[in-house]
Amino acid sequence: MEPLATVNSKHGIPLRLTHERWSHIVESHDYMAGHLDLVVETLSDPDYVVAGVRGESLALKRYDRTAIGPKHVVVVYREGDGFIVTAFMTSKADKLVKRGLQWRKS
């Protein structure tokens, strides 16, 4: 089955968002429904990329307007697999950035 979206990471690695993963995202975080565009934009033009806890990376981008107010969209992905794991919104981006900055928009 074709992925729902494919976006290149900041390292040029194609990352697939499958229908199964998108279903997981909107079932776990219902406020993400209808925000596939924010997931794609966050991956293609993040403000930060930070280290995850299990070898994954997290792309973060701040949006002044979302369905739940001003938030950072966080997209968790694995470059080795070329796979988007999950996505969610947070107002606590500073906690995630403390894990280790891998890339920052200049």
Residue, then its C-alpha position, 0 to 999 in steps of 0.5 A: m500500500e502506498p504511504l499517505a505521505t513521504v517527506n525528506s528529513k533534514h538529512g535527506i532521508p525519505l520518511r514514510l507516513t503509513h495509513e496505519r501510523w496516521s490512524h495510530i496518531v489520530e486515535s491516540h491524539d484526536y486533536m491531530a485529526g485534520h492536521l496531516d499538513l502540519v505533520v508534513e510541514t514540521l518534517s520538511d521545515p522544522d525549527y529544531v530536530v532533537a534526539g529521542v530516547r530510543g534512537e529516534s529523532l523528533a522534529l519540532k515546529r511552533y505554530d501560533r494557531t492550532a486546533i488547541g491553541p499555540k503549540h509545537v507540533v512534534v513528529v517522531y521518526r526513525e531515519g534508519d527505517g525511513f519511518i514516522v512513528t508518531a506525532f503530537m502537539t505540546s506546549k513543553a518543547d523546552k523539555l524535549v530540546k533538553r534531550g539534545l539538539q541535533w539540528r536548529k533552523s538558522 
